[in-house]
Amino acid sequence: MEKFKVACIGNYPPRECGIATFTRDLIDSVERTNEAEGHIIAMNDRGQSYSYPEKVRYVIRQDYQQDYLKAVKFINHSDADICVLEHEFGIFGGDSGIYILPLIHRLEIPFIATLHTVLKKPSYNERAIIHEIGEEAEKVVVMSRLAIDFLTETYDVPRDKIELFEHGVPDFDPVQRNHYKKKIKLEKKKSLLTFGLLSRSKGIETVIQALPEVVRKHPDLIYIVLGKTHPAVVRVSGEEYRNYLRRLVEKNNLRKHVYFYDSFVSSTELFEYLSATDIYITPYLNKAQITSGTLAYAVGAGAAVISTPYWHAQELLADGRGRLFDFHDSNALAGILNELLDDPSALLELRQKAYDYGRRMTWPIIGRKYTRLIRDVVQSYPVINVKEESVVDPLVLPPFNLAHVRRLTDDTGIIQHARYSVPNRKEGYCLDDNARGLLMATMAYRQQKDPATLELLPVYLSYTDYMQNEDGSFRNFLSYNRNFLDEVGSEDSFGRTIWALGYLIHFSPNDAFFQLANELFSRAYPNLQNMHSIRGIANTIIGICHYLHRYPSDEGMNKTLRDMAYKIVVSYENESDQDWRWFEPALTYDNGIIPLALFHAHEITGDEKALAVARETADFLEKIIFRDEYLAPVGTEGWYQKGGQCAQYAQQAIDVMASVMMFYQAYVVTMDKHYLDRMFASFMWFLGENDLRIPLYDFETCGCCDGLESHGVNRNQGAESILAYLIAHLTVLRAHEHET
């Protein structure tokens, strides 16, 4: 029978950590079934490199995102039938290890994920990462029953995707206990052991503080602390924690009773210590530990275990397989130690119950479980995975919700920035956002007839009125205490305001709003002739087009529209060449707005030249911002200079809104359904169809994060982002109505 080929992503020896040991033992046990063989894609931590064995076929440097994308190409082009991911937040790059998401999304073979940590109260990114893994994986393996509850309740992972396998342990043979006691020179000692990579969360000080009372009764006692300091701890604070423990030993006169063995030991050597010592202790300080490899090893070796009641210990030591004491409670620990050391029969009973249970956790058994799972997944995975065509599906969209907009809006206007989802009043207001708010509220009332929008709309309209100067121009920035912060705003802010006012003139819900919008628009009109910014002109054109839908016979405004559209076409003719179909020597921000303006202009004027340029530039932009069928807008960290490389980050919501609206208007004008597909795919950027596979829309706050950075999302949820999201959302809903 041909063996299944397994590509496993995780840490691997000689890297010294529990995940590395687990990955090695897992692949070894799977291969011993003679049904599968594996190779490793190893994770290197920051600034480190290792002399790996031949089984490691590819290496990913933790903080180098391109390594992840190259690795997935390697996996897809290898002979692997399935990928197994060992997941722990800290071993992958980006915020909470987000760099792993683009890799798993690009896999062309099925994958299984083993989750070594499942948090009860995850951060935004942590929840999004595990949710996405649950979406993409064929199966998710956890090592405790509590993890199943967390995955289904907190991360929305379907129960039928989850498998419970115990943490594997070597197949220990405890019959040589006296031999190992003699070998380690413990035959005349009563001994305690804690092992694992040292860090403050291990709580070793609790044991040291318990020892004076125990030593008084058992002067032949020795406590062995086995393990190196965690490499991440060493990088940050060196051996500060170990030195603190040594001082604590001296303070309690325990030098003869505490031994620090500063080494990362092999499984064989570890078993010798577990067999030789009388009691194993895990005094960890954090209840929220869903899996402990060290605890599993101790139970598997048939050790008598005392532990604090973290989650895995409560589950693994139930039914008399161990004893628990409360966090930091050195007095309770001392009492349990004295009780067990005084009663050898009780110690023997604990060991026997642990060992009996540990028989079900040995790697030969766990390896067979993984192998069966691998076989089932590979055999049930479709040979041809045809992607469904992108369609406008309103059921995919979250409910349209103005909660965050209302949170940001006071009686002056919408506050431009937020700290997370909390309005940042220090930054005040801007016309850019209030114009967007005016546009969004008008669109929302037109399509949703939500009375709440009639409360928001006059606030934004009032702000616009307040910021207009006598000559019809507009200021942009206003402090929270309502002081003007500029004399005249940017042409971009002017253009966005004309767009919003034109739309309100076109679709005003009542005469009062219409009259004021008309007045502000007319007062601003003389400033149109003096505009130079191409995006300011583009925004203005869209507003003029909406005005002309209401007043199609206004010859003066029709001429202004043609003149302004001509300026954009000339910019294109001056700058474009065979390889660069654009209006400027760089793609920067809000790029889709410019072709969008020409599509609108053609709809009014019928100008074929405007339409041709709109299509050429929209198609050129599409080729740049679409990767593997999802949107990746031009990043603000360098833009895309002609002849250069396109910046990947930071991606912003306004660019996505512009793309959504551009593709929709292209569809309206041409009736080419390809544009409708691209519109919907662009919107899905907000919901996680992006470079990092993480949603920007926050389902808890109903806000939208401010950007997609290389390390994750910018968690601030300002006005620009949520308004861009809501305008895009309304555009998709409008497109669905148009299509049906």
N, C-alpha and C positions, 0 to 999 in steps of 0.2 A: 504494500500500500504506500502510495506517495505521501510524504510527510507535508503537513501544513507549514508554511513559512511565516514566521512571526517577527515583525519589527517592533521592538520595545523601546519606548522613550522614557528615560529616567536617569537618575544618578547611577554610577557604576564604580566598583573598586578599580583602582586603588583610592578613589575618593572615599574619605572616611566619614560615613554618616549612615543612619538607619535605612534611608531610601536606597542607597547604593547596595547595601547588604540584601535588602528585600528584593531588588531587581535581579541581582545575581542568583539568589536562591530560587526565585520564581522561574526564571528561564531554565535553570539547571533542572528543576523538578519537572517542568513541562517536557524537556528533552528526554528525560529518563522514561517517559511513557512510550517513547519510540513512535509517537504519532505526530510530533512537531519538532521543528528546529528553529532557533531564533538568532537574531543579531540585534545589536544595541545601537541606539542613537543616544549618546551620552551627553548629559548636561554638565558643562563646566561652570563653576561659580566664578564670581568676579575676580579677574586678574590671575586665575589659577589655570594650570595645565597639568595633565597627568599622563603617565606612561601606561596606556590602556593595552589590554590583550587584543588579539586579532578579532575577537567576537564583537568589539566596538567598531562599527563600520562608518560611523559619522559622528561628529562632535558639534554641539551647539554651544556657543558662548552666551551666557545668560543674558547679557545686556545688548547683544547685537541682533536687532530685529531681522536683518537680512539673512542671518544664519538660519532662522526658523523657516523662512520662505525657500531657501536653498535645500534645507533638510526635507521639506515636504516633497520637493521635486525628486530628491534622491529616493525617498520612500516609494513614491508613485512609479518611478522608473525601475525600481528593484523588483525582485521576484516575490516580494512579500504578499501574502494572501490577506493579512490582517495586521492592524497596528494595536498594540497595547500601551496605554499611557499610564505611567505612575504619576499621579497628581498630588502635589503639595504646593501651596501658594508660593512659598519662599524660594523654590528652585527655578522658577521661570522669571523672565525679565518683565519690565513695565510695572505699572501700579497693580499690586496684588497678583502679579504673574500673568498679566493680560496678553503678553506676546504669544502665548500658546494658542490663543483663539484663531488667529489667521491660519496657523498651521493645520489645526484639526478641520477647519472649514474647507481647506483645499485638498484634503485627503480623497483619493479616488478609490480607496479600499475601505472596508468596514473597520471600525475601531471600538475597542473596549477600554473603559477608564477605571482604574483603581483609585478611589479617593481615600487618601491617608488622613485628611482633615475635613470635617464637615462642621461648620460653625452654626450654633443656634441663632446667634444675632450677627449676621454678616454685614459688612459694609456694602455700599451700593455696588462697587466693582466686584467684590467677592461673590455676592449673590448673582450678579449678571454672568460671571465666569462659570460658576457651577451650573446655573440654569442653561447656559449655552452648551456646556459639555453634555448635560442631560438631553438636550435637543439633538445634538449631532451623533452621540454615541449609540451603538446598537444595544450595549449593555453597560451598566455602571455597577462596579463591585464595591461594597463597603464591608467593614469588619465588625460592626456592632448593630444591634437591633435599633438602638436609639438613632443612629445615622439614617436609617430608613425613614423614621418619622420626620426628621429634619428635612430630608430631601423632598418628601412628598408635600409637607406642609409649608415650608419656607421657600423652597426652590422650584416648586411645581414640576418635579421630575415624576413621570408616570411610574406607578408602583410596579407595573409589569416589566419595566426596564431594569429594575434593581435586583441584584443578587447579593446574598449575604454569605461571605466566606470568611472564616476565622483568619486571623493573622498567622501565617505559616511559621513553624518553628522546626529546627533540626530534629531528627529522630533520635532523641537522647536515650541513653541506656544508663539507668541509675544504679546498677548493681555494684559498681566499683567505688562507691561513696568513700569507704575507708581508705582505699588506695589514693584517691585524690586528696583527702585530708592530710595524709602523710606526705604526699608530693609537695603540697603548698605549705606544709609545716603548721597545720591547724589541728593536728590530732589531739593536742592537749589544751586546745582553746575552745571557748564558746564564741562563735563568729557570726557577724552580721555583714551583709553586703548590699551595696547600691551600685548599679553600673549604668553607663550611658554618657553621652556628651554633656559636660557640665555647663550649666547656666543658672541664673538666679531662680528660674522657675522650678528647678529641681527640689528646692527646699531642704538641702542637706543640713542646713543649720538647725532645723527642727530635731533631727536625730542627734546631732552633737549636744544640743541643749538637754536632751533626754538622758544622755549617757551617765552623768555623775550619779544619779539615783540607781541606775542599773549596775554600774561598776561597784558601788558599795556592797551590793549583794552578790555580784559575780565578778570578782577581781580578775578572773582569767579571760575576760571578754575582750574581743578586738573587732573594730568596725572597719571594713575595707571599702573605700570609695574608688571604684574602678572606672577609669575613662578619662579621655582628654577633655580639655575645655572646648566647647563648641567653636568651630572656626569663625563663625559670624561674631561671636562674643569676643574672641581674641582680636579680630580686626578693629572692633570698636573700643574695647576697654582692656585689652590684654588679659592678664591673669588676675585682675582685681578681685574677682569672686573667689577664686581658689585661695588667694592670699588672705582674704577676709576669713575664710573657713579655717585656715591655719592659725590665724590669730585667735579665733574662737576656741580652737583646741588648746592652745597655750593658756588662755584665760581660765579654762575649766580643768586645767591640770590633766589633760587626756593624751599627752604625747605618746604614752605607751599603749594607748587603746584605740588610736585612729591611724590608719595607714592609707595614704593617697598613692594609688598606682596610676601614674599619668601616662596612659597608653590606650590606643584603640586596638583592642584584642580581637583575635580571630574567634570564630564560632566555637572551635575546638577548645581553645583556652578559656573562653567564657563558660562553656559547659563544665569544665574542671572546677572553676570557682563556684558555680551554682551548686554543683554536687558536694563540694567540700564544706560550704558554709551552712550554718544552722538555720538562719532566718534571712530572707531577702526583703528589703524595704524600699517602697517607692513613696517618698514623702512629698510628692509634687504639690505645688501651691495653687494650681489652677483647676477648678472643677471642670472647665470646658475643654477636656481632652477626650476626644472620641476614640482615639486609637493609641495604644502604647506598645511598641514592639518589644521594649525591654520587659514589660509586664508579661507579655505573651511568652517570651523566652523563659521567664522564671516559672510560669505555670507549666509550660511544656517540659521543663527539666524536672518537675516534681519538687519544686522548692516550697518551703513554708513561707508564705507571703503575708506581709503586713503593709497596708497602704492607706493613704488618704483617699477619701471617697470621690475621686474624679470619675467621670462617666464610664470610662472603659473598666476601671477597677470595680465599680459597683456591679457591672454586668459579669465580668470574668470571675470575680471572687465570690459570687453568690453561692448559696446552698453549701456553705461551709468549706469552700475552697480556699479561703483566706480570711484575714481579719482586717477591719477598717478602723481608723481613728481620724478625728477631725483635723482640718487644715490648721497648721501652726501649733497644734496641741501636743507639746512635748511631754506634758505630764501624763496624758492618756497613753501616749506611745510607751513611756517608761513602764506604766502599769501592765500593758499587754506584753512587753518584752519580759518583764520579771515573771509574769504568769506562765508564759510558754517555756522559758528557760528552766523554770522549776518543775515542769511537767513534760518529760520526754515523750510520754504517750500522746499528749495533745499535739506536739510537734509532728510526730509520726503520722497521726491522723490527717493533719493538714497536708503533709507531703503526699500522702496516698491519694487523697481526693483531687489534689491538683494534678498529679501525674495521670490518674485515670482520665480526667477531663482532657488533659493535654494530648492524649493519644489521637483525638479527633482533629488536632491542629497540626500534625506533622506534615512536613513538606511533601512527602509522597502522596498523602491524601489530598492536600490542597492543590498540588500539581495536577492530579487527576481531575479535580473539579474545574480548574482553569482550562485544561485540555478539552474536556467535554463542552465547556462553554464556547471555546474557540471553534471547535468542530461545528457546533450547532449554528453559530453566527455565520461562519464562512459558507456553510451549505445552504443556509436560508437567504443569503444576501443575493439580490438580483444580479444576474450577469451583466445586463445592460441597464444602466441607471439614466433614464431619459429625464431631463429637466422639463418641468412643465413650463409652458409659455407664460410670460408675465402678463397678467390681466388686471384690470382695475377691479379690485375686490374690496368693497367697503367694510366687509366683515372682519378684515384683517386689522382695520384701523381701531385704535382705542376710541372710546366715546369722546366726542368733542366736548371739551371742558375748559371753562374760563377761570377756574379757581385760582391759578397762579397769577393770571393777569389781574384779577381783582385784588390779590394780595399785594401786588406791586403798585396799584393805582390808588391815589388819594384824591382829594378834591382839587388839586392843582394839575395833576397829569400822571403819567406813568413814570415811575422812578427808573432810571436807566440801568442801574446795576444791582446785583444781589450778592450777598455772601451765602453761598449755598442757595437755599430757597428763601432766605430772609432779606427783605429789601434793605439796600445800603443807602441810607438817606444822605450820607456824607457826599455822595457823588451827584446828587440832584437829578435834574431832568434834562432831556434834549429833545429838539424838534424831530430829529430822525425817528426816534422811537414813538413819539406821540403821533407823527404822521402815519407810521406803520400801524399804530393802534387805531387810528381813525379809519384806515383802509380795512383792517381786520374786522372792526366792529360793524362797519357798513356791509361788508361781505357776509358776516355772520347773520345779521338781521335779514338780509336779502334771502339767504339760503335756509336759515334755521328758524327765523321769526322768534328768536329768543328774547323775551322782554328785558333780560339782563343787559343785552347789548345796547338798549336804549338808555340805560343808565351810564354806560361807559362812553358812548359816542359823544354826548355833549361835553364831557370832561376833556376829551382829546381835541374836540373842535374849539373849545374855549381856550385851551393852551395855544393852539395854532393862531387864533385871533390875537391873543396877548403878545405873541412873539413877532407879529408883523409890524414892520416899520412903516412910516408915513409914505415912503416911496414905493411900497409894495414888496420890498425885500423882507427877509425874515432873519431874526436872530435864531441861534440854535440852542445855546446852553443857558440854563437857569439854575441857580443854587437852590438848596432846600428851603432857604429863607426868602426865596423869590427875588433875588438880586440877579440882574442880567450879567452874564459872564462874557459876552461878546457883543460886537456892534452889528455884524452881518455874518450869517452862517455860511457854510460851504455850499457850493453849487449842488452837491449831492443832496444835502438836506432840503435845499430849495426844490429840486426836482422831485424828491419823494413827497413833498408837501403838495406840489401841483398834481401828482398822480392821485393822492388821496382825495384832494378836493374835486378833481375831475370825476373820480369814481362816485363820490357822494352826490355830485350834480346829476350823474347818470342814474343812480339808484337810491336817491334820498327817501328815507322812510316817512318824512313829513315835510311840509312846506317851510317851516322855520329853519330846519337844517339846510334845506336846499337854498333858501335865500341868503343865508350867511355864507355858505360855501361859494355861491355865485359871486358874492361881493368880494370875498377874499381872493378868489381866482382872478376876477377882473382887475383888482388893484395890483396884483402881482404881474399881470400880463406884460407891461412895458419892460420888465427885466428879462424877458425871454430872449430878446434880440442880442443881449450882451453875454450869452453863455458860451463857455469854451470847453468845460469838462465833458468828456464824451458820455460818462455815466450820468452826469447831471442832465445832459441833453436827452439821453435815453429815457430816464425817469419822467422827464417833462413831456416827451412825446406820448407816453402811455396815458398820462393825465389828459393831454389834449385830445387824444383819440376817444376817451370816454366822454369828454365834453362834447365832441362832435357827434357822438351817438345821440346826444340830447338835442344838439343844435346843428344838424347836418348842413344847413344852408348858410352858415356863417363863413362867408368867403374869405374874410381876413384871417380867420383861424385856420381854414384849410390851407391858405398860402403859407402861414407860419409852420404848419405841420410839414408841408413839402420842403420848405427851406431847411428845417431842422433835420429831417430825414436825409436830405442831400448832404448835409455836413458829415453825417455818419458814413454815408456811402463813399464820399471823397476820402475820408480817413482810411477806409478799407482799401480803396484803389491805390492810395499812396504807400501803404505799409505792406500789403499782401504780396506774396509771390507764390510760386508753384508749391512750395512746401509749408508755407506759413499763411494760412487763410484767416487772418485776423486784422483788427482795426489798429492795433498798437504793437510795439516791439516786445510786449510782455503780456502774458495772462496774469492778472492780479486778482482783484476781489469782485464779487457780484457780476461775474463775467456774463452769465446768461441774460442779464438785463438788456444788453445791447442788441443781440439778435431778437429778443422778445419785442423790443421797441419797433424794429423793422417789420416784424410779423404784424404787429398792431397797425403800423402805418400802411402797409399794403392792404389790410382789411378795409381801411377807410378810403384810400386813394386809388387802389388798383394798380399801383406802380410795380411793374414786373421787375425792374432793376432792384428795387428794395427787397422784393421777395427772393430774387436770386441770391443776393448778398446774405439775406437772413438764413437761407437754407445752407449756403456754403459754410458760413461761420458756425451755425448750429451743428452741422455735421463734423466740422473740424474740432469744435469743442467736445463733442460727444466722444470722438476717438481718444481724446486726451484724458477725460474724466471718468471713463468707464473701464474698469478692470474686471475681467472674469464675470461680467454681467452685473456688477454692482457699482455704485457711484463712489468715486474717490476724488472730490473736488480739489482744485489747486490749493496747496498749502500756503499759509501766510508766511512761513519761515523760509523766504527766498523767492516765492512765486514761481513763475515759469518764464524765464527770459528766452527770447528767440535764440536758438542755437545752443541753449543750455539744457539742464535737467529740470524736470517738474518737481517742485517741492511736495513732499507727501504730507507733512504736518506743518502747522496746525490747521485742521479743516474746520470751517465755520458754517453755522446754520443758514446765514443769509445767502451763501453760495448755493446751498441746496434748494432753498426757496426759489432762487432765480432759475435754477435748472428745471424744477418742477413746472414753473409758470411758462418758461420758454418752450418746453416740449409740449405742454398743453396747447399753447397758442399756435404752435406749428401744426398740431393736429387739427385745430379749428380751421386753419387757413387751407391746409392741404388735404385733410381727411386721410392722411397716411397713418395707419394704425401702429406703425413702428414707433412713431413719436409718442403715442399713448402708452405703449409698453415702457418706453424710456422714462416717461413722466412718473409712472407708478414705481419703477425701480429706483428712481431718484428719491422719491419720498421714503422708501424703505430704509434709506440711510439713517433716518431718525430712529427706526425701530430695530437697528442692529445689522442691517445689510451694508456693512462698511468694512474698512481695512482691519479693524480690531474686533469685529463681530460683537459689538456691545451697543445697547440702545443708548441714544442721547436723550430720548424722551423718558422722563421719570414718572413711572406709573403711580408712585406714592404722592408726589407733590403736584402732579399734573403740570410740571414745568419742563423746560428743556435745557440740558446742559450747554454751556457756552462754547464748547469746541471739542474736537477729537485731537488729542496730543499723542506724541509717540509713546508716552508712558501710560496712557489711558484717557479718561475723559476729564475735562475741566469741569468740576462739579458745581461751580457757580452757575446760577440760573437767572440771567439778566433778562431785561425786556426784549432786546434784539432777538435773542434766541427763541423765546417762547412765541413771540409774534411771528417770526419767520416760520416756526413749526405750524402755528394755527393757520396762517395764510396758505401754506402748502397743503395742509389738511383740507381746508375748504376748497382749494383748487382741485384736489383729487375727487372730492365729493361732487363738485360741479362737473368734472369730466365723466364721472359715472352717470350722472343725469343726462349729459350730452350723448353718451354712447348708447344709452338705453332709450 
